[in-house]
Amino acid sequence: MKKLFFIVLLQLCMLSVIAQQSKVSSTLLTQIKQNEYFPEVKAKALAVMKTGFNAGDGYREVWIRDYNTFIELAAVVYDKEVLKENLLVFFRMQGDDGNIIDGFTPAEKIAKGETDFSYSKLEPRYAGHKNSVETDQETSLVQAVYKYIQLTGDKSILQEKIGNKTVLQRLEWSMDFLLKKRFNKKYGLIIGATTADWGDVQPEAGWGVDLDNNTHYAIDIYDNAMFVIALNNIIKLNPTKAAQWKKIKDSIAQNCRKHLWDSKTQKFIPHIYLNGSPFPADFNENNIYYFGGTTIAIEAGLLSKVEIKTSLNEMISRVKQAGAPSIGLTLYPPYPAGFFINKIMNPEYSYQNGGDWTWFGGRMIQQLIKYGFVQEAYEQVQPMLKRVIDNKGFYEWYSVDNKPRGSGTFRGEAGVLYVAIEQFEKIK
């Protein structure tokens, strides 16, 4: 009883401190108003958005997980019909079981011998591709459609007929796909392959993006937090079935807390394994902190305000331990070299194995602002803004010593920073 009393007392004290910190000072408001990076980064983001919808200059596809994070930026540049058409392509290329592809590419750009593509009679202009190790394509599309309606007021998209189903029916069909094909009854959560946090590369042999006989199936927080967000969106998009979807959403949220949140360490465990781990038996994976999954869990409303502050403190601490540039750090510590066969994940701090991604760091900034941690958000966004200026643009990810890596003109980074800056500028 004494221990419980002190825990409750500590949480009350922390809430009191947080309440004080949540007040935006006049000094901070002046800093926000006079910040020299904000207008320049916004201008660069708008310029990048005018050049297309593919993820970046290293990608030919329009990816739904990326589009979901820059649709707000795209809405400033393009007419709503352009935004809508990109969304409708994903529905025309929806799988026979309701699954959603990752991205689409003009069919004429597919070379002979390239076989990892799908095609649809409803959309002959494009070839579709899906990294099946991940489980965020369906949830990303739901979120993107919801944002489209919020941005444009155009609810008519939900009644748009694609084949023999409306868009709304297809959205719900994609949720049914997750519940039928990617759901584990024991834990009451959706599954995917083992990946590094939100990544789409599995450790096993091969390129690593397709489920195969080597796959070690697992449950993680990122996929399930994305599902919770999507279900919250579906509830608002289809009020007639709100009770049905809310029951499912509440169950997923409760099971995230029950099975994935470690209350002792105040962090999410990396994985629950369903057919064994791909890593050595003596490797303690639970030492790894997943930055991206934690961020999406916050967006899904799975953490209290005290837990959000604790999570931020842990992120900052681990960034310092890594010597990394920002809280866009994917995870820490990274998986040891060789644990992922795909060379892109090696050495440590490469790509999704400890690379620094503003694509997710910017979303953490958004959530910090939303929950009242404006001072902290302002401090943590500065290195993300500065490197856009220093490198004269947006890059996919950054090395541990803050060097740009991967695709340039990375629209996901541009999108999340644009939204974060807009949030800052609306603070009074």
N, C-alpha and C positions, 0 to 999 in steps of 0.2 A: 504493500500500500504506500509506503514512504517513497519507493522508487517511482511509482506512478504519479504521486503528488508532485515530485520534483520535475518529472517530465512535462506534466501539464503546466507547472509554474514557468518552466523554461520556455515553453511554446507561447505562453501568454506574454512573457517579457519580450520575446522575439517579435511577436505581432505588434507590440507597442512601439518597438524600434522601427519596424517596417512602416507603420502608420506615419511616423515622423519623417522617414526617408521618402515616402511617397509624395510629399508636398514639394511642388516644383518651386524652387527659389527664383527670385528676380534675377540673380546672377546667372543661373542656368538658362533662363528664358532669353537673356541678352546674348549668351554664348550661342544658343540655337539660332537666334535671329541673325547674328553676325558671322556664322560659320562660313568660311570661304570655300569649303569643299562641297557643301550642299548644292548650290546652283550649277557648279561645273559637272558634278557626277550626274545630276539629273539631265543636263544637256547631253552628255555623252550617252546616257541610257536611251534617251529618245532617238538619238542619231543611230545607235546600233539597232534599235527596234525597227527603224525604217528600212533596213536592209533585208528583212525576211523573218521567217518563223522557225527555221531549223535551229537546233540547240546551240550551235556554234560553228565556226569555220572548219572544224574537224568532223562534223556530222552532216550527212545529207538528209537525215530524217527530221520530221517534225515529231518530237517525242511528247507524249501526253504528260509525263511527270514534270517535264520542263515547262510546257505550255501552261500548266496549272500554276506555275510560279511567276510567269511573266504576262499573264492575260490582262492584269490591271494596267501594266505598262503599255501593252498592245492596244488597249481600249483608248488610250490618249492619242494614239497615232492613226489607227485604222477605223473605218466605218464598222458598225456592228455586224453588217452582213458578212464582212471578211472574217471577223471573229467567229461568227456562227458557222460559216462554211467549214472552217478548220475543225470545229467540233463535230459537225455532221459526218465528216469523213470517217472518224473513228466508229461511229454507229453503223455506217455502211459496211465497214470491214469487221464488224463484230463476229466472233466465232459462233459456230453452230450450237455450242454449249453455253453461250452468253459471255465468254471471256472477251476482254478488250486487249488489242495489240498495244505494244509500246509506242510504235511510231510508223509513219508512212513515208514512202519515197516515190517520186515519179517512176512509173514502171519502165520507162525507156532508159532510166539510169542503171537498171539492174543488168549486170554483165552476164554473158553465158557462163554457166557453171555455178552461179550463185543460187543456192537452193534453200537457204534458210529464210524463205519469205512465204507469205500467204497471199492469196488473191480472192477477190470477191466479185461476183457478177453485178452486185449493186454499186461497185466503185471500180470500174476497169482502168481508171487513170493511174492507180497507185498499187504498189506492192507493200504489204505489211510485214512488220518484224516484231517479235516478242522475245524478250529475255525472260524465259519461263521460270528462272530461279527466284525471281521477285514476285511479290504479291501486292503491288501498289498501282497497277495500271487501271483497274476498275475503280478503285477509290479516288485516284487522281482525276479521272474523267468526271465522276460525280461532283467532286469539288470544283472543277473547272466550269461545269455547266451552271452550278449554283452561283459562282462568282460572275459568270456572264450575265445572268439574270439580275443580280444585284447591281452590276455596272450599267446595264442598258435598260432595265425594266421590261425587257422582252420575254414575257412568259410563254409566248406563242411557240417557242422552240420545243417546249415539252410535248406539244400536240403535233409536231412535225412527223409525218409518216415516213418511215424508212422500211421498205419492204412491207411486211404485214404487221408491223408493230410501231407504236409511237415512240418518240424519244424517251418519254417518261417510263413506258413499259420496258424499254431496253435498259434504262438505268437500273430499274428494279431487277431485271433479268441478270445484269452483271453482279448485283449483290447476291442474288440467288446462286450464281456460279460459285462465289466464294464460300457460301454456306454449304453447298453440295460437294464441291470439288476440293476446297482448301480449308476444311474445318475439322478440327480434332475434338471429338466428343468428350474425351477424358478431361481435358483442360478447358474446354469451352472457348477456344481461341483459334484464329486462323493460322495456317502454316505456310512455310516456303522452304527453300533450301537454306543451308548454312551460308551466310554471307557476313561481311564486315559491316556491322551496323545497318545502315540503309542501302548498302551497296548491292550491285547486281553481278558479282563474280563469286562463284563458289570455289572452295579450296582445291577440289579434286582435278584430275587430269582433263586436258582439253582446254578449249577457250574459256569454259567455265560459266557460260550464261544460259545453258539449257539443262533442264532436269534430265537426268539419265540414270543408268544403273549404279553409278558411283555416288549419287546424291545422298547426303545425310540430311534428312528432313528435320526441321527445327521450328520453334516458335520464338518470335522476338517482339520487342515493344514497338518498333517502327511500323511494321505491317499492321499491327492491331490498333495502334493509335490512329493511323491513317483511316482504318475501317471505322473507328468511332466518329471521326470528323465527318466522313462520308455519310454515315447513318444519321448524324445530326442534320446534315443537309437534306437527306431524303425525307426526313420527318417534316421539314418545312416545305419541301417541294410537293409532297403528296399528303396533305392533312387528313384525307379520308382513310389512310392506312397508318396514321401517326402512332396509334397505340401498338400496332403490330411491330413496327420498326423500333419504337422506343423500348419495348421489352427486350429485343435482341441487343440493342445498343447498351442498355443498362447492364445486361449480362456480360457483354464483352468488356465493358469498363470495369466491372467488379472483378472479373477474372484476371484482367491486367494487373490490378492491385494485389490480388490474392497470389498469383503465380509468378509474376515478373518483378514486382517491386520488393526490394530487400529493405525492410524497415530498419534493420540494424545498421547497415552501411549507408542507408538513405540514397540508394541508386538502383537502377534497373539491372538485373542480371542479363548477360549477353544472349544466352540461348537456353531453351529447354529442348533437349534432344529426344527424338522419337525413335530413331534406329541407330543410336550410337553417335559419338563425336568423331569428326575427321582428324582431330588433333591428338597428340601423344597423351597417354594416360596421366603423366606427371605434370601436364600443363594446367595451370590454374587460370582458366579463362575469366573467372569472375573478378579478377583483379582489373580487368579492362573496363574503362568507363566509356559508354556510348553517348557522344555529344548530340548527334543528329536525332537518334531515337528519343532521347530525353526532351529535346526541343519540340518534337511533334507530339509527344505525350502532354507537354504543357499546353500546346495548341488545342489538344483534345479535351482539356479540362481535367486531366487525371491527377494533377498534383495541386496541393494546397499552396497558398501564398508563401507560407513558411518553407515548404519543400522546394518551391521555385527559387527562393533566396539561397537555400542550402545547396541546390543544384548549381546555381550560378557561382557560388563560392568555390565549389568543387571544380567546376570548369576552369576558373581562373587559376586555381592552384595547380591543376594538371597542365595547363598551358605553360606555366612557369617551369614546371618540372621538365617538360618536353623542350623548352626553349623555342616554342612555336610563336607565330606572329599574332594569332587572334583566337577567339573562342569558336571560330569556324573549324577548328581542329576536329577531324572525324572521330578519333578515338585515342585513348591513351591508357596504358602503354600500347604500342602497336604490336601486331602479331609478329613473332620472330621471322626473320628471312627464311624462306623455303616452306613456310606453313601453307602458303597459297602457291600452287604450281604456276598459275598465270604470271608471267614476268612483269606485268603491269603493276602487280601488288608487291613487288620486290625492288630494292631492299626496303627496310623499314621506313616509314614516313612517305611511302609512294602511293599515289592515287587514293583509293579508299582506305588504305592501310596506314592512316595517320597523316594523309595530306590535309591541308587547310582549305576548306571550301566555304567561301562567302555565301554560296547557294543555300547552305544551312545556317551558317553563322548569322546571316541577315535575317533569317526567320526567328532566330533567338532574340535578336534586337527588337523585332516587331512584338514578340510576346512580352518582353520586359517592359516595353512602353505600355502595352495593353494592361498589364497588371500593376502599373504605377511605379515601376523601377526606372524612372526616366533618367536620373543621374547616372545610374549604372549603365543603362543603354547607351547614353551619350558617350561615356568613357570607352565602352567596348567597341563601338562602331568606328572610332577614329582610325585605327590601323586598316580597317577594311576600305574606308574611303580614300585614305592616303595612297594605298597601293594602286587604286584605279588611276589616280592622278600621276603617280610616279611611272606607271607602266603604260600610260596613255590609252587605257581601255580596260576591258573586262576579260578575265581569264578563268578557265574552268576550275583550276585549283592552284594552290601555292605550296612550295616546299617548306620544310621546317625552318629554313633560313630566308623565307619570304620571297623566293624567286618564282615568277609566273610559270605555270606548267599547263599542259593540255591545250584545249581549243581556245583560240582568241574569240572575240565577239561573243562571249558566253552569255546568252540572254537570260539564263536563270539568275546569274549574279546581278545583272543589270536590273532585272525585275524586282528582286527582293530588296535591293538597296533603294530603288525608286520608291517602293511602298513605305519603307522605313523612314526615309527622308520626309515623305508626305505626312507621316504620322507625327514626326517631330514638329513640322511646321504648323500643324493644327493645334498644338498644345498652347494653352493660354494661361 
